[in-house]
Amino acid sequence: MVELERMWNRRWRKKEKRRRGDRMEEKVPLREFHKTVKGLTRAQTSLIIQARSDHLPLNGRLHMIRKSDTDKCPRCTERRGGERAIENVQHVVYECKGHARLRQKLWKEVGKVNATIRELTANTEHAKALTDFLISTGRLGKKWEEREAAERLREEERGRVMETIEEEE
């Protein structure tokens, strides 16, 4: 049993997934996170969590789980070293030429160019801007657009109900 554990540990140290995990934040500030997501819809919160953990349904992740034939960015015509870029959160938010206009709008809303993912998710308004950016790229599919629209309608309806209740009191 001890030998099996040693063998597993040796293999794990060599894995790409482990190396990527090592680059992630050691401590996620939960108080800060809870404060941020308090003003977000469930869909927005889900997107924020997926963006911070690099688990958005982009070709890089989908290819890894065998749901896409390629890990390359379909929008990016920029070639690095003769090869198209891998489509992941880093690429979409900071590099992809295909999303340059949307990215400019994001930086304008946030008030800082090239803000880190942590900075983009540190307060509710920045997080909303990031989720709007991610959805507007069209890379997450219609499901996200529809889910976000439905949740916003529910939020508006709740707001109207609360206003009616307050008026009746």
Z-matrix of the N, CA and C atoms (Angstrom, degrees):
N
C 1 1.444
C 2 1.530 1 111.22
N 3 1.308 2 116.58 1 -40.84
C 4 1.462 3 121.02 2 179.38
C 5 1.527 4 110.04 3 -64.03
N 6 1.317 5 116.56 4 -40.41
C 7 1.469 6 120.95 5 179.46
C 8 1.531 7 110.19 6 -64.54
N 9 1.310 8 117.51 7 -39.87
C 10 1.456 9 121.72 8 177.81
C 11 1.531 10 110.79 9 -61.52
N 12 1.336 11 116.85 10 -41.94
C 13 1.457 12 121.11 11 178.45
C 14 1.532 13 110.87 12 -64.55
N 15 1.320 14 117.13 13 -41.86
C 16 1.476 15 120.55 14 177.52
C 17 1.526 16 110.76 15 -61.73
N 18 1.318 17 116.08 16 -44.13
C 19 1.459 18 120.66 17 -179.94
C 20 1.540 19 110.14 18 -61.99
N 21 1.319 20 116.48 19 -44.32
C 22 1.460 21 120.53 20 179.13
C 23 1.528 22 110.00 21 -61.20
N 24 1.327 23 117.86 22 -46.39
C 25 1.465 24 121.50 23 179.82
C 26 1.525 25 111.94 24 -60.23
N 27 1.328 26 117.84 25 -40.17
C 28 1.474 27 120.33 26 177.50
C 29 1.518 28 110.50 27 -62.73
N 30 1.308 29 116.87 28 -45.10
C 31 1.469 30 120.37 29 179.31
C 32 1.520 31 111.11 30 -64.50
N 33 1.320 32 117.60 31 -42.27
C 34 1.460 33 121.61 32 -178.32
C 35 1.524 34 111.29 33 -62.22
N 36 1.327 35 117.48 34 -41.24
C 37 1.463 36 120.66 35 179.97
C 38 1.524 37 111.94 36 -61.11
N 39 1.321 38 118.66 37 -26.64
C 40 1.460 39 122.81 38 -178.44
C 41 1.528 40 112.91 39 -86.69
N 42 1.307 41 118.24 40 -16.47
C 43 1.467 42 121.79 41 -173.62
C 44 1.520 43 112.70 42 -70.32
N 45 1.343 44 115.46 43 140.99
C 46 1.467 45 122.47 44 176.83
C 47 1.525 46 110.91 45 -62.90
N 48 1.329 47 117.63 46 -39.85
C 49 1.460 48 120.95 47 -179.10
C 50 1.526 49 110.15 48 -58.80
N 51 1.303 50 117.76 49 -40.85
C 52 1.455 51 121.37 50 179.42
C 53 1.517 52 110.16 51 -64.43
N 54 1.315 53 117.23 52 -44.15
C 55 1.466 54 120.36 53 -178.47
C 56 1.522 55 110.39 54 -62.20
N 57 1.340 56 117.35 55 -40.53
C 58 1.459 57 119.79 56 177.54
C 59 1.516 58 110.40 57 -65.42
N 60 1.312 59 116.67 58 -40.22
C 61 1.455 60 121.00 59 179.24
C 62 1.518 61 111.86 60 -62.43
N 63 1.320 62 117.36 61 -32.53
C 64 1.458 63 121.38 62 178.62
C 65 1.517 64 111.59 63 -65.36
N 66 1.338 65 117.46 64 -26.65
C 67 1.456 66 120.72 65 -179.11
C 68 1.528 67 111.94 66 -81.60
N 69 1.317 68 117.03 67 -15.07
C 70 1.454 69 119.83 68 -179.66
C 71 1.521 70 109.66 69 -72.72
N 72 1.311 71 115.43 70 164.20
C 73 1.454 72 120.34 71 -178.71
C 74 1.523 73 110.65 72 -62.22
N 75 1.328 74 115.77 73 137.96
C 76 1.452 75 119.16 74 177.72
C 77 1.517 76 111.11 75 -71.26
N 78 1.325 77 115.69 76 -45.60
C 79 1.454 78 120.45 77 -179.16
C 80 1.514 79 108.90 78 -120.14
N 81 1.308 80 116.06 79 119.47
C 82 1.460 81 119.88 80 175.42
C 83 1.523 82 106.26 81 -88.73
N 84 1.325 83 117.59 82 121.36
C 85 1.469 84 120.37 83 -178.03
C 86 1.526 85 110.45 84 -69.98
N 87 1.323 86 116.17 85 96.10
C 88 1.461 87 120.59 86 -172.91
C 89 1.525 88 113.18 87 -64.36
N 90 1.313 89 118.10 88 -38.36
C 91 1.472 90 118.83 89 178.90
C 92 1.523 91 110.19 90 -60.98
N 93 1.322 92 115.23 91 -45.77
C 94 1.468 93 120.80 92 179.06
C 95 1.525 94 109.81 93 -61.43
N 96 1.319 95 116.30 94 -42.85
C 97 1.459 96 121.18 95 -178.88
C 98 1.525 97 110.76 96 -64.73
N 99 1.329 98 117.60 97 -46.23
C 100 1.465 99 120.67 98 -179.84
C 101 1.523 100 111.51 99 -62.11
N 102 1.312 101 116.33 100 -38.21
C 103 1.464 102 120.69 101 178.48
C 104 1.531 103 109.98 102 -64.64
N 105 1.317 104 116.26 103 -40.72
C 106 1.463 105 121.34 104 -179.26
C 107 1.519 106 111.74 105 -66.18
N 108 1.332 107 116.98 106 -48.50
C 109 1.468 108 119.69 107 -173.45
C 110 1.522 109 113.62 108 -78.72
N 111 1.317 110 116.77 109 -8.98
C 112 1.465 111 119.66 110 179.70
C 113 1.526 112 111.47 111 -57.59
N 114 1.328 113 117.20 112 -34.93
C 115 1.459 114 120.82 113 -179.15
C 116 1.519 115 114.08 114 -96.01
N 117 1.331 116 117.68 115 12.27
C 118 1.467 117 121.24 116 -178.30
C 119 1.518 118 111.09 117 -108.56
N 120 1.319 119 115.52 118 157.71
C 121 1.463 120 120.55 119 173.52
C 122 1.530 121 108.54 120 -77.27
N 123 1.315 122 116.45 121 168.34
C 124 1.475 123 119.93 122 177.87
C 125 1.525 124 110.72 123 -60.94
N 126 1.321 125 117.21 124 -40.71
C 127 1.465 126 120.84 125 -179.86
C 128 1.528 127 110.45 126 -63.03
N 129 1.330 128 116.57 127 -43.05
C 130 1.465 129 119.95 128 178.68
C 131 1.518 130 110.83 129 -64.34
N 132 1.325 131 116.86 130 -42.83
C 133 1.461 132 120.62 131 178.46
C 134 1.525 133 110.79 132 -61.12
N 135 1.312 134 116.13 133 -42.68
C 136 1.462 135 120.43 134 178.05
C 137 1.527 136 111.01 135 -60.61
N 138 1.316 137 116.78 136 -43.94
C 139 1.465 138 120.26 137 178.27
C 140 1.522 139 111.96 138 -62.48
N 141 1.323 140 117.15 139 -40.65
C 142 1.462 141 120.92 140 179.72
C 143 1.525 142 110.11 141 -62.39
N 144 1.319 143 116.86 142 -46.03
C 145 1.466 144 120.66 143 179.41
C 146 1.529 145 109.98 144 -61.94
N 147 1.323 146 116.93 145 -44.37
C 148 1.457 147 120.30 146 -179.91
C 149 1.527 148 111.82 147 -66.21
N 150 1.322 149 117.25 148 -36.87
C 151 1.471 150 120.17 149 178.69
C 152 1.525 151 110.77 150 -66.56
N 153 1.331 152 116.62 151 -43.88
C 154 1.465 153 119.82 152 -178.67
C 155 1.519 154 112.03 153 -67.37
N 156 1.326 155 117.55 154 -28.09
C 157 1.473 156 120.06 155 -179.07
C 158 1.526 157 112.06 156 -101.00
N 159 1.327 158 117.57 157 6.02
C 160 1.471 159 123.41 158 -179.26
C 161 1.532 160 111.63 159 57.23
N 162 1.330 161 115.49 160 42.97
C 163 1.460 162 121.24 161 178.38
C 164 1.521 163 112.82 162 -117.05
N 165 1.329 164 117.34 163 23.08
C 166 1.458 165 119.27 164 175.53
C 167 1.521 166 109.73 165 -67.60
N 168 1.331 167 117.73 166 150.88
C 169 1.465 168 119.99 167 -179.57
C 170 1.539 169 111.88 168 -75.70
N 171 1.320 170 115.07 169 65.41
C 172 1.461 171 122.56 170 176.23
C 173 1.523 172 107.68 171 -105.68
N 174 1.321 173 117.53 172 163.11
C 175 1.462 174 120.79 173 -173.22
C 176 1.522 175 114.63 174 -55.12
N 177 1.330 176 117.91 175 -35.25
C 178 1.464 177 119.59 176 178.64
C 179 1.516 178 111.44 177 -58.72
N 180 1.326 179 117.64 178 -46.84
C 181 1.470 180 122.64 179 179.47
C 182 1.527 181 110.22 180 -73.22
N 183 1.336 182 117.39 181 -45.15
C 184 1.465 183 120.91 182 -177.39
C 185 1.529 184 111.82 183 -62.15
N 186 1.318 185 116.72 184 -37.62
C 187 1.463 186 120.70 185 178.03
C 188 1.531 187 110.40 186 -66.38
N 189 1.318 188 116.20 187 -37.65
C 190 1.461 189 120.85 188 180.00
C 191 1.529 190 111.30 189 -62.33
N 192 1.346 191 116.67 190 -35.59
C 193 1.468 192 120.06 191 -179.79
C 194 1.532 193 111.61 192 -99.03
N 195 1.320 194 115.42 193 15.93
C 196 1.467 195 123.64 194 175.25
C 197 1.537 196 113.92 195 62.84
N 198 1.332 197 115.71 196 36.53
C 199 1.464 198 120.90 197 176.36
C 200 1.525 199 110.89 198 -107.95
N 201 1.315 200 117.13 199 -0.86
C 202 1.459 201 122.51 200 177.47
C 203 1.524 202 108.57 201 -141.22
N 204 1.325 203 115.34 202 145.00
C 205 1.463 204 120.06 203 179.87
C 206 1.525 205 112.26 204 -73.99
N 207 1.324 206 116.65 205 -20.76
C 208 1.455 207 120.33 206 -176.67
C 209 1.523 208 110.74 207 -137.07
N 210 1.313 209 116.32 208 155.94
C 211 1.461 210 120.60 209 174.39
C 212 1.530 211 110.92 210 -103.24
N 213 1.337 212 116.48 211 3.85
C 214 1.472 213 121.87 212 -174.55
C 215 1.527 214 111.99 213 -83.18
N 216 1.324 215 114.70 214 152.85
C 217 1.463 216 121.95 215 178.71
C 218 1.526 217 110.01 216 -75.68
N 219 1.335 218 118.25 217 123.72
C 220 1.455 219 120.43 218 -179.99
C 221 1.530 220 113.83 219 -75.31
N 222 1.331 221 117.44 220 -21.60
C 223 1.456 222 121.47 221 -177.53
C 224 1.525 223 112.86 222 -87.72
N 225 1.293 224 115.39 223 -23.07
C 226 1.456 225 120.38 224 -170.73
C 227 1.527 226 110.99 225 -87.45
N 228 1.310 227 115.23 226 120.83
C 229 1.462 228 119.38 227 175.74
C 230 1.519 229 110.30 228 -97.04
N 231 1.330 230 115.12 229 -7.14
C 232 1.467 231 121.41 230 177.76
C 233 1.531 232 108.60 231 -68.18
N 234 1.276 233 116.32 232 133.38
C 235 1.460 234 119.74 233 178.42
C 236 1.515 235 109.85 234 -116.24
N 237 1.309 236 115.51 235 131.70
C 238 1.456 237 121.30 236 177.27
C 239 1.511 238 108.36 237 -105.63
N 240 1.301 239 116.45 238 117.09
C 241 1.454 240 119.18 239 178.79
C 242 1.517 241 112.45 240 59.82
N 243 1.336 242 116.76 241 30.41
C 244 1.461 243 120.58 242 179.10
C 245 1.511 244 114.04 243 84.74
N 246 1.326 245 118.50 244 3.19
C 247 1.451 246 120.76 245 -178.04
C 248 1.524 247 110.36 246 -130.48
N 249 1.338 248 116.96 247 139.27
C 250 1.468 249 120.05 248 178.43
C 251 1.527 250 110.01 249 -66.89
N 252 1.322 251 115.74 250 152.73
C 253 1.463 252 121.56 251 -176.46
C 254 1.525 253 111.86 252 -70.82
N 255 1.311 254 115.40 253 149.39
C 256 1.460 255 121.59 254 173.60
C 257 1.525 256 107.57 255 -73.90
N 258 1.330 257 116.06 256 132.46
C 259 1.461 258 120.85 257 -178.12
C 260 1.528 259 109.84 258 -85.02
N 261 1.328 260 115.60 259 105.67
C 262 1.450 261 122.42 260 175.32
C 263 1.527 262 108.04 261 -138.37
N 264 1.313 263 117.45 262 -177.66
C 265 1.468 264 120.97 263 -177.52
C 266 1.524 265 110.50 264 -58.91
N 267 1.316 266 116.91 265 -46.68
C 268 1.465 267 122.03 266 -179.94
C 269 1.529 268 110.66 267 -54.56
N 270 1.320 269 116.26 268 -48.18
C 271 1.460 270 120.83 269 -177.77
C 272 1.528 271 111.80 270 -64.63
N 273 1.324 272 117.06 271 -48.40
C 274 1.462 273 120.87 272 -176.12
C 275 1.532 274 111.33 273 -64.95
N 276 1.320 275 117.10 274 -45.57
C 277 1.470 276 120.45 275 -175.32
C 278 1.526 277 112.51 276 -74.77
N 279 1.333 278 118.40 277 -34.75
C 280 1.461 279 119.73 278 -171.37
C 281 1.532 280 116.50 279 -115.20
N 282 1.320 281 119.18 280 -23.87
C 283 1.453 282 119.52 281 -167.31
C 284 1.522 283 116.65 282 -119.65
N 285 1.308 284 118.55 283 -37.23
C 286 1.462 285 122.02 284 -168.91
C 287 1.527 286 112.27 285 -59.80
N 288 1.320 287 115.54 286 121.76
C 289 1.468 288 121.34 287 179.12
C 290 1.532 289 110.51 288 -66.08
N 291 1.316 290 116.77 289 -27.28
C 292 1.458 291 121.08 290 -179.50
C 293 1.517 292 113.95 291 -66.50
N 294 1.330 293 117.53 292 -17.63
C 295 1.463 294 121.50 293 -179.18
C 296 1.530 295 111.78 294 -116.35
N 297 1.317 296 117.53 295 21.74
C 298 1.477 297 121.71 296 -175.15
C 299 1.529 298 112.43 297 -59.30
N 300 1.331 299 117.88 298 -44.57
C 301 1.477 300 119.99 299 -178.83
C 302 1.517 301 111.59 300 -65.49
N 303 1.330 302 115.48 301 -43.78
C 304 1.466 303 119.24 302 178.18
C 305 1.526 304 110.50 303 -63.19
N 306 1.322 305 116.06 304 -38.58
C 307 1.465 306 120.87 305 179.79
C 308 1.529 307 110.78 306 -64.34
N 309 1.335 308 117.48 307 -39.83
C 310 1.467 309 120.42 308 177.18
C 311 1.527 310 110.59 309 -60.23
N 312 1.319 311 116.31 310 -41.58
C 313 1.462 312 121.05 311 177.75
C 314 1.535 313 110.01 312 -62.86
N 315 1.332 314 116.67 313 -42.08
C 316 1.469 315 120.99 314 177.70
C 317 1.521 316 110.69 315 -59.09
N 318 1.341 317 117.01 316 -50.00
C 319 1.470 318 120.42 317 -178.25
C 320 1.528 319 110.80 318 -62.76
N 321 1.332 320 116.50 319 -35.57
C 322 1.464 321 119.86 320 178.79
C 323 1.536 322 110.19 321 -65.57
N 324 1.326 323 116.58 322 -44.27
C 325 1.465 324 121.19 323 179.78
C 326 1.525 325 111.68 324 -64.96
N 327 1.314 326 115.70 325 -38.06
C 328 1.465 327 120.98 326 -177.79
C 329 1.527 328 110.98 327 -79.50
N 330 1.330 329 116.86 328 -29.46
C 331 1.455 330 120.98 329 -179.86
C 332 1.511 331 113.80 330 84.33
N 333 1.324 332 116.33 331 13.93
C 334 1.469 333 120.40 332 179.85
C 335 1.522 334 108.59 333 -152.46
N 336 1.312 335 116.13 334 129.30
C 337 1.462 336 120.87 335 178.17
C 338 1.526 337 108.88 336 -81.39
N 339 1.327 338 115.52 337 138.51
C 340 1.465 339 123.01 338 178.26
C 341 1.523 340 113.97 339 59.21
N 342 1.323 341 116.94 340 37.77
C 343 1.459 342 120.64 341 174.44
C 344 1.526 343 108.29 342 -63.34
N 345 1.317 344 117.36 343 144.92
C 346 1.465 345 121.17 344 179.70
C 347 1.527 346 109.41 345 -70.40
N 348 1.321 347 116.18 346 163.00
C 349 1.466 348 120.41 347 177.11
C 350 1.527 349 109.10 348 -58.58
N 351 1.316 350 117.02 349 -39.40
C 352 1.472 351 119.35 350 178.70
C 353 1.527 352 110.61 351 -63.10
N 354 1.320 353 117.77 352 -42.48
C 355 1.462 354 120.68 353 177.52
C 356 1.529 355 111.10 354 -64.73
N 357 1.329 356 115.57 355 -37.50
C 358 1.466 357 119.78 356 -179.89
C 359 1.523 358 112.22 357 -69.31
N 360 1.332 359 116.50 358 -21.31
C 361 1.463 360 119.99 359 -179.28
C 362 1.518 361 112.14 360 -110.10
N 363 1.327 362 117.15 361 13.13
C 364 1.466 363 121.03 362 -176.00
C 365 1.523 364 113.43 363 -82.43
N 366 1.327 365 117.82 364 -22.11
C 367 1.463 366 118.99 365 175.26
C 368 1.525 367 109.61 366 -140.45
N 369 1.304 368 114.81 367 161.14
C 370 1.461 369 121.22 368 -172.23
C 371 1.524 370 113.01 369 -59.12
N 372 1.315 371 117.83 370 -45.09
C 373 1.464 372 120.54 371 -177.11
C 374 1.532 373 111.79 372 -64.90
N 375 1.319 374 116.66 373 -42.26
C 376 1.470 375 119.73 374 177.57
C 377 1.529 376 110.47 375 -65.51
N 378 1.323 377 116.21 376 -40.64
C 379 1.467 378 120.41 377 179.68
C 380 1.528 379 110.74 378 -63.27
N 381 1.340 380 116.67 379 -40.68
C 382 1.467 381 119.77 380 176.98
C 383 1.527 382 110.42 381 -63.39
N 384 1.330 383 116.59 382 -41.24
C 385 1.467 384 120.12 383 178.34
C 386 1.521 385 110.69 384 -62.23
N 387 1.334 386 116.75 385 -40.95
C 388 1.468 387 120.19 386 178.95
C 389 1.522 388 111.10 387 -65.46
N 390 1.325 389 117.70 388 -44.67
C 391 1.470 390 119.17 389 -179.78
C 392 1.527 391 110.97 390 -65.85
N 393 1.330 392 117.02 391 -38.49
C 394 1.471 393 119.68 392 176.37
C 395 1.526 394 110.01 393 -61.41
N 396 1.325 395 116.70 394 -42.57
C 397 1.468 396 121.47 395 178.04
C 398 1.528 397 110.11 396 -60.26
N 399 1.328 398 116.56 397 -51.10
C 400 1.468 399 120.50 398 -176.78
C 401 1.524 400 111.34 399 -60.32
N 402 1.324 401 116.92 400 -43.25
C 403 1.468 402 120.17 401 179.68
C 404 1.525 403 110.59 402 -67.36
N 405 1.339 404 117.05 403 -41.53
C 406 1.466 405 120.00 404 -176.82
C 407 1.525 406 113.20 405 -70.41
N 408 1.327 407 118.74 406 -14.66
C 409 1.465 408 119.68 407 175.33
C 410 1.528 409 110.92 408 -67.09
N 411 1.326 410 116.38 409 -22.02
C 412 1.462 411 120.35 410 -178.54
C 413 1.518 412 113.29 411 78.49
N 414 1.309 413 117.98 412 2.22
C 415 1.463 414 121.80 413 -176.64
C 416 1.524 415 113.09 414 -85.08
N 417 1.324 416 117.99 415 -9.87
C 418 1.463 417 120.24 416 -177.96
C 419 1.520 418 112.25 417 -96.16
N 420 1.320 419 116.80 418 -7.82
C 421 1.452 420 121.18 419 177.97
C 422 1.518 421 112.92 420 93.08
N 423 1.313 422 115.23 421 163.47
C 424 1.468 423 122.84 422 -177.87
C 425 1.526 424 111.46 423 -62.95
N 426 1.332 425 116.67 424 -29.89
C 427 1.460 426 121.29 425 -178.16
C 428 1.524 427 110.88 426 -53.48
N 429 1.339 428 116.71 427 -43.37
C 430 1.460 429 120.49 428 -178.26
C 431 1.518 430 111.11 429 -69.02
N 432 1.317 431 116.89 430 -40.64
C 433 1.461 432 120.18 431 179.51
C 434 1.528 433 110.06 432 -63.17
N 435 1.334 434 116.06 433 -44.51
C 436 1.458 435 120.93 434 -179.66
C 437 1.526 436 111.36 435 -66.43
N 438 1.325 437 117.01 436 -42.29
C 439 1.460 438 121.57 437 179.94
C 440 1.532 439 110.48 438 -62.61
N 441 1.318 440 116.04 439 -45.09
C 442 1.460 441 120.79 440 -179.60
C 443 1.530 442 110.41 441 -63.73
N 444 1.327 443 117.92 442 -43.28
C 445 1.461 444 121.48 443 179.45
C 446 1.532 445 110.82 444 -63.23
N 447 1.323 446 117.10 445 -42.86
C 448 1.464 447 121.32 446 179.79
C 449 1.525 448 110.95 447 -64.39
N 450 1.335 449 116.84 448 -42.00
C 451 1.464 450 119.57 449 179.55
C 452 1.524 451 111.58 450 -66.94
N 453 1.319 452 117.39 451 -38.32
C 454 1.471 453 119.70 452 178.10
C 455 1.529 454 110.34 453 -63.90
N 456 1.340 455 117.10 454 -39.82
C 457 1.470 456 119.97 455 176.70
C 458 1.519 457 111.10 456 -61.89
N 459 1.350 458 116.65 457 -43.14
C 460 1.468 459 120.24 458 178.38
C 461 1.526 460 111.07 459 -62.14
N 462 1.328 461 116.66 460 -41.43
C 463 1.468 462 121.15 461 179.00
C 464 1.535 463 110.19 462 -62.90
N 465 1.327 464 117.15 463 -43.30
C 466 1.465 465 120.59 464 178.54
C 467 1.525 466 110.43 465 -62.75
N 468 1.325 467 115.71 466 -42.46
C 469 1.468 468 120.19 467 179.84
C 470 1.525 469 110.28 468 -63.31
N 471 1.332 470 117.81 469 -43.87
C 472 1.468 471 121.12 470 177.09
C 473 1.524 472 110.55 471 -59.21
N 474 1.326 473 115.50 472 -41.51
C 475 1.461 474 120.18 473 178.72
C 476 1.513 475 111.56 474 -61.56
N 477 1.335 476 116.52 475 -42.70
C 478 1.469 477 120.05 476 178.88
C 479 1.526 478 110.79 477 -65.53
N 480 1.332 479 117.03 478 -40.03
C 481 1.467 480 120.84 479 178.87
C 482 1.521 481 110.17 480 -63.08
N 483 1.324 482 116.80 481 -43.80
C 484 1.472 483 121.03 482 179.96
C 485 1.533 484 109.93 483 -63.79
N 486 1.320 485 118.12 484 -40.10
C 487 1.479 486 121.44 485 177.96
C 488 1.516 487 110.31 486 -62.93
N 489 1.330 488 116.53 487 -41.34
C 490 1.471 489 120.81 488 178.58
C 491 1.511 490 110.54 489 -63.71
N 492 1.312 491 117.62 490 -42.90
C 493 1.467 492 121.84 491 179.67
C 494 1.530 493 109.89 492 -63.27
N 495 1.321 494 116.47 493 -44.10
C 496 1.465 495 120.96 494 179.92
C 497 1.521 496 111.20 495 -63.79
N 498 1.340 497 116.90 496 -37.94
C 499 1.463 498 120.36 497 179.84
C 500 1.514 499 110.98 498 -67.60
N 501 1.334 500 117.61 499 -36.19
C 502 1.457 501 122.16 500 -179.17
C 503 1.508 502 111.99 501 -70.24
N 504 1.319 503 116.75 502 -26.19
C 505 1.477 504 120.35 503 -178.74
C 506 1.459 505 109.27 504 -78.03
